[in-house]
Amino acid sequence: MYELITANRNYSSWSLRPWILMRGLDIAFRDRIEPFTKPSNYEEFRAFSPTGQVPVLLHEGRTIHDSLGIALYLADRHAGVWPTDPDARAWAVCAACEMHSGFAALRNDCTMNVGVRVTPKPMSDALCANVARIRELFEEGLARFGGPWLAGADFTAVDAFFAPVAFRIRTYGLDVGAGQAWVDHMLAHPAMLEWERQALAEQWREESHEAELAAAGVITADYRVG
């Protein structure tokens, strides 16, 4: 059986990608959480991850690291990771890769924290450009392939790769136009609701992640326990 190693539900956007992909496609796995306990957990995480980062998938003696690497590994073994329609598949792969390698301003200025709501500080030009591009991608995918998922009728890896963005959009109240229809659909997915439930129940707080949140804007609600 697969073993997927992830970190805190509130903070770990990269962990969410393979977790929601596997849950959404009913791929069974053992769920192992290794929480962030300080600004850098590199040395501790090196015990199971060659990069000192999460997520990591363990399978048949192999260690598969990086969310994209995990998605590609799963795609070789399971149907449904990518769309079957050639046009939708090509678009979905490109969009997922763009998410994987880009949107630095969104990552830096809008740190992921599932359990809070924030009025963000004035948005930089770079962040405005990131949000505009996300809106463009969402609206294009829905218009071209008919929804309700980004690449058509079925949940696939491109939805998993943008799942952390759905939480960020809600946390910071970002405007993605007609793309909000996908955000609402994604947030209502049973696996997303389960991730959120776990996030709200977490009592872990890591100082540097909380400082990033405080720097992002004014916290207007905090639904986490403790």
HELIX and SHEET records of a PDB file:
HELIX    1   1 SER A   13  GLY A   24  1                                  12    
HELIX    2   2 TYR A   42  PHE A   45  1                                   4    
HELIX    3   3 SER A   67  ALA A   75  1                                   9    
HELIX    4   4 PRO A   86  SER A  101  1                                  16    
HELIX    5   5 ALA A  104  ASP A  109  1                                   6    
HELIX    6   6 ASP A  125  PHE A  145  1                                  21    
HELIX    7   7 ALA A  157  TYR A  172  1                                  16    
HELIX    8   8 GLY A  177  GLY A  179  5                                   3    
HELIX    9   9 GLN A  180  LEU A  187  1                                   8    
HELIX   10  10 PRO A  190  ALA A  201  1                                  12    
HELIX   11  11 GLU A  207  ALA A  216  1                                  10    
SHEET    1   A 4 PHE A  29  ILE A  33  0                                        
SHEET    2   A 4 TYR A   2  THR A   6  1                                        
SHEET    3   A 4 VAL A  56  HIS A  59 -1                                        
SHEET    4   A 4 ARG A  62  HIS A  65 -1                                        
SHEET    1   B 2 VAL A 116  PRO A 120  0                                        
SHEET    2   B 2 GLY A 217  ASP A 222 -1                                        
END                                                                             
